[in-house]
Amino acid sequence: MKPLSFTTQKSPPCILFCLPYETSNFQLLSPALATIVSFYQVYHFMDDIDIEIPKYFICPISLQIMKDPVTAITGITYDRESIEQWLLKGRSTNCPVTQQPLPTFSDLTPNHTLRRLIQAWCSENASLGVDRIPTPKPSIDRFHFLKLIKELQHPDSKMKALKELDLLATKNDRNRKYMVEAGVPKAMLSFIVNCYKEDCVNGLQEALNVLSLIRIPSSEAKLLPKENDLIIKSLIWVLGCEFRTQAMVKSHAFSALKTIIETASPVLLQRLEPKFFAAVVGVLKQGTKRVSQQGINSALHVLLDACPWGRNRLMMVETGAVSALIELELGSPERKTTELILGILFHLCSCADGRAEFLNHKAGMAVVTKRIMRVSPAADDRGVLILSLISKFSASSWVVHEMLDVGAVTKLCMLLQMDCATYLKDKALGILRSHSSDWLKLPCIDKTLLTRYIK
């Protein structure tokens, strides 16, 4: 048999397997490695001294001595950190060794007996360089978080409980999983609502930070139809407050608002008030000076979700959303931001007031034209639709000349030569044909290029 050595994450030492035949396949999956561990002896090499490690001390995933052994419902024991990462990172929904179904939120039972055996073995071999395994701290479960939620109801203990929740949410995925199961997202929203009612900002930063780490499950947000109106008002109130870490707090508030708006009923979205849009647009006008890029994207998602209703579009236009969006786009943001901006501008240009505001901005036509064929197919779609609305409903003599001056005509001709959606080419062709007679009269137009497509 030819020995093959596999180095673990801590090297030295290394782990050695004896395989019954020669092989060059070193890319073995964890289940296969676990099978090897179960059939062959494992040795620990240090200073030329062989230390035989009992095979049941080795985690089938990490192939290292277990520090906190836990037993899954399939009966296989793993190191807690390894199996939790296996489940939470979505590598597989099966037990790595048995391949039996293993739910992400399945219980892991501490194997205290095995842990004591490992600790005793490490102590016996300490003279040979084996480090002792410390006793792990008791694992926090959902009941601990239920206790903290109750403490939030008492004025004397709520700040201490809130800070502990913030600390635990930051630590690891296991804590965040139990927090969701215990109902912490709803508790944080309730805390924010109470702050709004009492006009008190103490604890808001911690509550919003917890929400940003564990997220509000869509299933849970849908169960809050009666509270959503008050939650939205509370989050809008947060946007108007001043904090030491201004950008972070407002970004977290927008993230929570995005989740609530996404799951809100159409009735609620139709009842949004002017101050709602004034607050959101007001933050967008300040750009990344007052909120992170992620927060800006969340704010744009909020506006886009509210766009289908004409009443909302008018309120956005009245609060200066068109100008704010164009100014934001002039900063050459990331691709996703551009797609969101153009999507909202398309909706706003579907009303006369929105088109008027768009044309009043000197850079409006130019920036939309520039983004076509330079960002993504989604941006092309929204950009051409905006130009189509402008050319169809607001095509004054000045607008027709402006489209030529900013290169919109040339861009539309180039789009016809590209491999893009048929409906998009039809839109571009419709724009060119509708004003070709005016453009052909101008001396600066490439008549050959234009007439090639409008015949």
JOGI-V642126 format. One record per residue. N is the residue number from 1. SS is DSSP state (H for helix, E for strand, L for the rest). Layout:
N_SS / N_SS
This chain:
1_L / 2_E / 3_E / 4_E / 5_E / 6_E / 7_L / 8_L / 9_L / 10_L / 11_L / 12_L / 13_L / 14_L / 15_E / 16_E / 17_E / 18_E / 19_E / 20_L / 21_L / 22_L / 23_L / 24_L / 25_L / 26_L / 27_L / 28_L / 29_L / 30_H / 31_H / 32_H / 33_H / 34_H / 35_H / 36_H / 37_H / 38_H / 39_H / 40_L / 41_L / 42_E / 43_E / 44_E / 45_E / 46_E / 47_L / 48_L / 49_E / 50_E / 51_E / 52_E / 53_E / 54_L / 55_H / 56_H / 57_H / 58_E / 59_L / 60_L / 61_L / 62_L / 63_L / 64_L / 65_E / 66_L / 67_L / 68_L / 69_E / 70_E / 71_E / 72_L / 73_L / 74_L / 75_L / 76_L / 77_E / 78_E / 79_E / 80_H / 81_H / 82_H / 83_H / 84_H / 85_H / 86_H / 87_H / 88_H / 89_L / 90_L / 91_L / 92_L / 93_L / 94_E / 95_L / 96_L / 97_L / 98_L / 99_L / 100_L / 101_E / 102_L / 103_L / 104_L / 105_L / 106_L / 107_L / 108_L / 109_E / 110_E / 111_L / 112_H / 113_H / 114_H / 115_H / 116_H / 117_H / 118_H / 119_H / 120_H / 121_H / 122_H / 123_H / 124_H / 125_L / 126_H / 127_H / 128_H / 129_L / 130_L / 131_L / 132_L / 133_L / 134_L / 135_L / 136_L / 137_L / 138_L / 139_L / 140_L / 141_L / 142_H / 143_H / 144_H / 145_H / 146_H / 147_H / 148_H / 149_H / 150_H / 151_H / 152_L / 153_L / 154_L / 155_L / 156_L / 157_L / 158_H / 159_H / 160_H / 161_H / 162_H / 163_H / 164_H / 165_H / 166_H / 167_H / 168_H / 169_H / 170_H / 171_H / 172_L / 173_H / 174_H / 175_H / 176_H / 177_H / 178_H / 179_H / 180_H / 181_H / 182_H / 183_L / 184_H / 185_H / 186_H / 187_H / 188_H / 189_H / 190_H / 191_H / 192_H / 193_H / 194_H / 195_H / 196_H / 197_H / 198_H / 199_L / 200_L / 201_L / 202_L / 203_L / 204_H / 205_H / 206_H / 207_H / 208_H / 209_H / 210_H / 211_H / 212_H / 213_H / 214_H / 215_L / 216_L / 217_L / 218_H / 219_H / 220_H / 221_H / 222_L / 223_L / 224_L / 225_H / 226_H / 227_H / 228_H / 229_H / 230_H / 231_H / 232_H / 233_H / 234_H / 235_H / 236_H / 237_H / 238_H / 239_H / 240_L / 241_L / 242_L / 243_L / 244_L / 245_L / 246_H / 247_H / 248_H / 249_H / 250_H / 251_H / 252_H / 253_H / 254_H / 255_H / 256_H / 257_H / 258_H / 259_H / 260_H / 261_H / 262_H / 263_H / 264_L / 265_L / 266_H / 267_H / 268_H / 269_H / 270_H / 271_L / 272_L / 273_L / 274_H / 275_H / 276_H / 277_H / 278_H / 279_H / 280_H / 281_H / 282_H / 283_H / 284_H / 285_H / 286_H / 287_H / 288_H / 289_H / 290_L / 291_L / 292_L / 293_H / 294_H / 295_H / 296_H / 297_H / 298_H / 299_H / 300_H / 301_H / 302_H / 303_H / 304_H / 305_H / 306_H / 307_L / 308_L / 309_L / 310_H / 311_H / 312_H / 313_H / 314_H / 315_H / 316_H / 317_H / 318_H / 319_L / 320_L / 321_H / 322_H / 323_H / 324_H / 325_H / 326_H / 327_H / 328_H / 329_H / 330_H / 331_L / 332_L / 333_L / 334_L / 335_H / 336_H / 337_H / 338_H / 339_H / 340_H / 341_H / 342_H / 343_H / 344_H / 345_H / 346_H / 347_H / 348_H / 349_L / 350_L / 351_L / 352_H / 353_H / 354_H / 355_H / 356_H / 357_H / 358_H / 359_H / 360_H / 361_L / 362_L / 363_L / 364_H / 365_H / 366_H / 367_H / 368_H / 369_H / 370_H / 371_H / 372_L / 373_L / 374_L / 375_L / 376_L / 377_H / 378_H / 379_H / 380_H / 381_H / 382_H / 383_H / 384_H / 385_H / 386_H / 387_H / 388_H / 389_H / 390_H / 391_H / 392_H / 393_H / 394_L / 395_L / 396_L / 397_H / 398_H / 399_H / 400_H / 401_H / 402_H / 403_H / 404_H / 405_H / 406_L / 407_L / 408_H / 409_H / 410_H / 411_H / 412_H / 413_H / 414_H / 415_H / 416_H / 417_L / 418_L / 419_L / 420_L / 421_L / 422_H / 423_H / 424_H / 425_H / 426_H / 427_H / 428_H / 429_H / 430_H / 431_H / 432_H / 433_H / 434_H / 435_H / 436_H / 437_H / 438_H / 439_H / 440_L / 441_L / 442_L / 443_L / 444_L / 445_L / 446_L / 447_H / 448_H / 449_H / 450_H / 451_H / 452_H / 453_H / 454_H / 455_L
